[in-house]
Every structure is written in C-alpha cells, then in structure tokens.
Amino acid sequence: MTDFENKTFFITGATGLLGSALIKHLQEKNRIIAWTREKGDIREKISIDEPIDYIVHGANPTASKYFVDYPVETIRIIYEGTLNTLELAREKNVKGYLYLSSLEVYTNITGVRNCYPEGKRLAECLCTSYFHEYGVNAKIARLAQVFGPGIDLENDNRVIAQFMRCARDKKDIVLRTKGDTVRNYCHITDAVSAMLCILAKGKGGEFYDIASKNTEISVCDLAKQFGNVVFDIAEDTEKLGYLPTVRIVLDTAKLESLGWKPGANLKW
C-alpha cells in the first residue's frame, strides 16, 4: 500500500465498509476527520477550521430499495454531498481529492432506479469540472462491489452479504431474478490499497476502475458458492430495486499502470 504519514484526511462515509477500512489503515500515522451523519448533513455547507491535506468522499445511499422509494433524495445526497466536499477541497487547497464512484456508471438503466447511476455520473462530471475550472486535484475511483472483513452481516443488503447470512444461518438462498447479471468484485484490502494509490499517483480529472482479479461471476453462480439456490422470480423487479440483467466487468489496466497490483487475486 502507498504510505501516508503526518497528513490530515477528511473522510465521509466514515462508518461504511470502505470508510472504516480506510480509516483503520491510516489512523496510526495520520490525523483523521471522520464525517458521519451525526456530524451533520452532507448536503449542507461543511465547515472545518483546521487545514486538510486529503479528502475521500464516500458518503451516499447504498440500498437499492432506497433508490426506488426516494429517487429525488438519492440524487440530492449524491450531488450536493459531492458539491460540498469539492467546495471544501477548493477552500482548503487540498493535495488530493478522491470520489468513490461505482461500477454502475457503466450501466444503461431506465426507470426510477436510474437515479443512482445518473447521480454518480453527475458527481463524476462535477469532479472533472472542479479539476478543469478550479484546479482541484480531484480523482475518481469506480469500484466493483466490495466484500471482506468489516461487512455488516446484519444490515448490509448487497447480494454477497445476503448470501453470507444465508450460509451462516444454513438457509436456502432465494433469488428473485434469474441471477444472470455478471460483474466482478473487490476484496476490501485491494480496495483500500487501490484508493490510496489513486490518491497518491492518479491524475486529476481521471477515473480508475478498481476490482480484484478472477472475480467475474454471475449473481446466480456466486449464490451457488454459498449454498442451495431456489428461485422465486418477482413480477416487477424494478420496483423492488433490482438491476436489469447487465454484464459489467471492470478494466484495471489503467490503475495497474500506476503501480498497483491486487493482493487478494481471488478465484471463485
């Protein structure tokens, strides 16, 4: 991993899987300002008195059902949170700013759930705009779905967490779709090292895909790795927040050109 020492980091989404893992790695040798819901609304202006060296912005909604039920709020949190953290980066003249985006920017989704990937695309555009107009050293990390130590098995509703719960509880895995969507995944150790590599060596205004190698798999085949699969196909999957069938495989060549290598190198 790229080393940082005696720096001040402002990290949003600090209690999430990515934020907490990043803080755990950095906190021994750096000053961390962790921003959570208890600190304030990310959609409002952020006031920090002390100097800041780096900003990592990872606060946004993550539950698919929330996207469907609250599409306006989803867009507002993504856009306004990014705007406010970029303004803070501009005010503090930070050395680097990293926006945590998603592999979903590669999807072409119609309907109300589109609020999430379109919000992410808008936030990415905002990052590149702040780089070109104001010189904010903003970089973008497009992450595959992350797993590993630190997942909240009781409350995390991403598919891999649901499958883990079923395996732990010795329950059948019930799929509400055919599970044909194919994507790759990222171990938390690879995600943290990649984020720090981008922050240290990435170019402003650029995006970088993050994924562990050998994790390209369909949702159905992934489920079979954890237990017995049964199907209960829903009539209206969009209203339940499910993605339409897509294939999203991230290309890490650009990230690897910075010197990053995946450590997990998992194979299902």
C-alpha positions as CSV (number, residue, x, y, z in Angstrom):
1,M,0.0,0.0,0.0
2,T,1.0,3.6,-0.6
3,D,2.2,5.2,2.7
4,F,0.9,8.4,4.1
5,E,2.3,10.0,7.2
6,N,1.6,13.1,9.2
7,K,-1.3,14.1,6.9
8,T,-4.8,15.2,7.7
9,F,-7.6,13.3,6.0
10,F,-11.2,14.3,5.8
11,I,-13.2,11.2,5.1
12,T,-17.0,11.0,4.5
13,G,-19.0,7.8,4.8
14,A,-16.6,7.0,7.7
15,T,-18.8,4.2,9.2
16,G,-19.2,2.3,6.0
17,L,-17.2,-0.6,4.8
18,L,-14.8,1.4,2.7
19,G,-14.5,4.4,5.0
20,S,-13.9,2.4,8.2
21,A,-11.3,0.2,6.5
22,L,-9.5,3.3,5.1
23,I,-9.5,5.0,8.5
24,K,-8.2,1.8,10.2
25,H,-5.3,1.8,7.7
26,L,-4.4,5.5,8.0
27,Q,-5.2,6.4,11.6
28,E,-1.9,5.3,13.2
29,K,0.2,7.7,11.3
30,N,-2.2,10.5,10.3
31,R,-4.9,12.8,11.6
32,I,-8.4,11.7,10.6
33,I,-11.5,13.9,10.5
34,A,-14.3,11.3,10.1
35,W,-17.6,12.7,8.8
36,T,-20.7,10.8,9.7
37,R,-24.5,11.6,9.8
38,E,-24.0,12.5,13.5
39,K,-21.5,15.3,12.4
40,G,-24.0,16.9,10.1
41,D,-25.9,16.7,6.8
42,I,-23.6,16.2,3.9
43,R,-26.0,18.2,1.7
44,E,-25.2,21.4,3.7
45,K,-22.0,23.5,3.7
46,I,-19.2,21.9,5.6
47,S,-17.1,24.0,7.9
48,I,-13.7,22.7,9.2
49,D,-11.3,25.0,11.0
50,E,-8.0,23.2,10.6
51,P,-6.0,22.6,7.4
52,I,-6.8,19.4,5.4
53,D,-4.4,17.6,3.1
54,Y,-6.7,15.0,1.5
55,I,-10.4,14.4,1.1
56,V,-12.0,11.0,0.4
57,H,-15.7,11.3,-0.3
58,G,-17.7,8.1,0.1
59,A,-21.0,9.1,1.7
60,N,-24.0,8.2,-0.3
61,P,-27.1,6.0,-0.2
62,T,-26.3,2.3,-0.9
63,A,-29.7,0.5,-0.6
64,S,-31.4,-0.3,-3.9
65,K,-34.9,-0.1,-2.3
66,Y,-34.0,3.4,-1.1
67,F,-33.2,4.5,-4.7
68,V,-36.6,3.3,-5.8
69,D,-38.6,4.9,-2.9
70,Y,-36.6,8.1,-2.7
71,P,-35.1,8.9,-6.1
72,V,-35.0,12.7,-5.5
73,E,-33.3,12.3,-2.2
74,T,-30.8,9.9,-3.7
75,I,-29.8,12.4,-6.4
76,R,-29.6,15.2,-3.9
77,I,-27.4,13.3,-1.5
78,I,-25.0,12.3,-4.2
79,Y,-24.9,15.6,-6.0
80,E,-25.0,18.0,-3.1
81,G,-22.6,15.9,-0.9
82,T,-20.1,15.9,-3.8
83,L,-20.5,19.6,-4.4
84,N,-20.0,20.5,-0.7
85,T,-16.9,18.3,-0.4
86,L,-15.4,19.7,-3.6
87,E,-16.0,23.2,-2.3
88,L,-14.2,22.2,0.9
89,A,-11.3,20.8,-1.2
90,R,-11.2,24.1,-3.1
91,E,-11.3,26.2,0.1
92,K,-8.5,24.1,1.8
93,N,-6.4,23.8,-1.4
94,V,-6.0,20.1,-0.7
95,K,-3.3,17.9,-2.2
96,G,-5.8,15.4,-3.4
97,Y,-9.5,14.6,-3.5
98,L,-10.9,11.1,-4.2
99,Y,-14.5,10.5,-5.2
100,L,-15.8,6.9,-4.6
101,S,-18.0,6.1,-7.5
102,S,-19.5,2.8,-8.7
103,L,-19.3,0.2,-11.5
104,E,-23.0,1.2,-12.1
105,V,-21.9,4.2,-14.1
106,Y,-21.4,1.7,-16.9
107,T,-25.0,0.6,-16.9
108,N,-27.8,1.9,-19.1
109,I,-30.7,1.7,-16.7
110,T,-34.2,3.1,-17.4
111,G,-36.8,3.8,-14.8
112,V,-36.7,5.3,-11.4
113,R,-33.7,3.3,-10.2
114,N,-31.7,5.3,-12.8
115,C,-31.4,8.0,-10.1
116,Y,-28.3,6.2,-8.6
117,P,-26.1,5.7,-11.7
118,E,-27.1,9.0,-13.1
119,G,-26.3,10.7,-9.8
120,K,-22.9,9.0,-9.8
121,R,-22.3,10.2,-13.4
122,L,-23.2,13.7,-12.4
123,A,-20.9,13.6,-9.4
124,E,-18.1,12.4,-11.6
125,C,-18.7,15.2,-14.0
126,L,-18.6,17.6,-11.1
127,C,-15.2,16.3,-10.1
128,T,-13.7,16.7,-13.5
129,S,-15.3,20.2,-13.8
130,Y,-13.7,21.3,-10.5
131,F,-10.4,20.0,-11.7
132,H,-10.5,21.9,-15.0
133,E,-12.1,25.1,-13.8
134,Y,-10.7,25.5,-10.3
135,G,-7.7,23.2,-10.3
136,V,-9.0,20.9,-7.6
137,N,-6.9,17.7,-7.8
138,A,-10.0,15.5,-7.9
139,K,-9.8,11.9,-9.0
140,I,-12.4,9.2,-9.4
141,A,-12.5,5.6,-8.2
142,R,-15.0,3.3,-9.9
143,L,-15.4,0.4,-7.5
144,A,-16.7,-3.1,-8.0
145,Q,-18.9,-4.4,-5.2
146,V,-16.6,-4.7,-2.2
147,F,-16.5,-7.6,0.3
148,G,-14.3,-8.8,3.1
149,P,-13.7,-8.3,6.8
150,G,-15.9,-5.4,8.1
151,I,-19.1,-6.3,6.3
152,D,-22.1,-5.7,8.5
153,L,-23.8,-9.1,8.0
154,E,-27.0,-8.0,9.9
155,N,-27.7,-4.8,7.9
156,D,-25.8,-4.9,4.6
157,N,-28.2,-5.8,1.8
158,R,-25.8,-6.2,-1.1
159,V,-26.1,-9.7,-2.6
160,I,-22.8,-11.0,-1.3
161,A,-23.8,-10.1,2.3
162,Q,-27.2,-11.7,1.9
163,F,-25.6,-14.9,0.6
164,M,-23.2,-14.9,3.6
165,R,-26.1,-14.5,6.0
166,C,-27.8,-17.5,4.4
167,A,-24.7,-19.6,4.6
168,R,-24.2,-18.7,8.2
169,D,-27.8,-19.4,9.1
170,K,-27.9,-22.6,6.9
171,K,-30.8,-21.3,4.9
172,D,-31.6,-21.6,1.2
173,I,-30.7,-18.6,-1.0
174,V,-33.8,-17.3,-2.6
175,L,-33.2,-15.4,-5.9
176,R,-36.0,-13.0,-7.0
177,T,-34.4,-12.8,-10.5
178,K,-32.7,-15.4,-12.7
179,G,-29.4,-14.0,-11.4
180,D,-27.9,-13.6,-14.9
181,T,-26.2,-10.3,-14.1
182,V,-22.4,-10.7,-14.4
183,R,-19.9,-8.4,-12.6
184,N,-16.7,-8.6,-10.7
185,Y,-16.0,-7.9,-7.1
186,C,-13.3,-6.4,-4.9
187,H,-11.7,-7.5,-1.6
188,I,-11.5,-4.8,0.9
189,T,-7.7,-5.0,1.1
190,D,-7.5,-4.4,-2.6
191,A,-10.0,-1.6,-2.4
192,V,-8.0,0.3,0.3
193,S,-4.7,-0.1,-1.5
194,A,-6.2,1.0,-4.8
195,M,-7.8,4.1,-3.3
196,L,-4.6,5.2,-1.7
197,C,-2.7,4.5,-4.9
198,I,-5.1,6.7,-6.9
199,L,-4.9,9.4,-4.3
200,A,-1.1,9.4,-4.3
201,K,-0.4,8.8,-8.0
202,G,-3.5,9.2,-10.0
203,K,-4.1,12.1,-12.4
204,G,-6.5,14.9,-11.6
205,G,-9.8,14.7,-13.6
206,E,-9.3,11.0,-14.4
207,F,-11.2,7.9,-13.3
208,Y,-9.8,4.5,-12.4
209,D,-11.6,1.1,-12.2
210,I,-11.0,-1.0,-9.0
211,A,-11.6,-4.7,-8.9
212,S,-9.9,-7.8,-7.7
213,K,-8.9,-10.3,-10.4
214,N,-10.6,-13.6,-11.1
215,T,-13.9,-12.5,-9.5
216,E,-16.0,-12.2,-12.7
217,I,-19.2,-14.2,-12.0
218,S,-23.0,-14.1,-12.3
219,V,-25.2,-13.5,-9.3
220,C,-26.6,-17.0,-9.6
221,D,-23.2,-18.7,-9.8
222,L,-22.0,-16.6,-6.9
223,A,-25.0,-17.7,-4.8
224,K,-24.2,-21.3,-5.5
225,Q,-20.8,-20.8,-3.9
226,F,-22.6,-20.1,-0.6
227,G,-25.5,-22.6,-0.5
228,N,-28.5,-24.1,-2.1
229,V,-30.3,-21.8,-4.5
230,V,-34.1,-21.6,-5.1
231,F,-35.9,-19.2,-7.4
232,D,-38.9,-17.1,-6.6
233,I,-39.0,-14.7,-9.6
234,A,-40.6,-11.4,-8.8
235,E,-43.2,-9.9,-11.2
236,D,-41.8,-6.3,-11.0
237,T,-38.1,-6.4,-10.2
238,E,-37.7,-2.7,-10.9
239,K,-40.0,-1.7,-8.1
240,L,-38.0,-3.9,-5.7
241,G,-34.8,-2.1,-6.7
242,Y,-33.2,-4.9,-8.7
243,L,-30.8,-4.2,-11.5
244,P,-31.9,-5.3,-15.0
245,T,-29.7,-8.0,-16.4
246,V,-26.3,-6.5,-17.2
247,R,-22.7,-7.5,-17.7
248,I,-20.2,-5.2,-16.0
249,V,-16.5,-6.2,-16.0
250,L,-14.1,-3.5,-14.9
251,D,-10.7,-3.0,-16.6
252,T,-8.0,-2.4,-14.0
253,A,-5.2,-1.8,-16.6
254,K,-5.2,2.0,-16.1
255,L,-4.9,1.6,-12.3
256,E,-2.2,-1.0,-12.6
257,S,-0.2,1.4,-14.8
258,L,0.2,3.4,-11.6
259,G,2.0,0.5,-10.0
260,W,-1.0,-1.0,-8.2
261,K,-1.4,-4.8,-8.0
262,P,-4.3,-6.7,-6.5
263,G,-3.2,-8.6,-3.4
264,A,-6.2,-10.9,-3.0
265,N,-6.2,-12.3,-6.5
266,L,-9.2,-14.3,-5.7
267,K,-10.8,-17.1,-7.9
268,W,-14.3,-18.3,-7.2
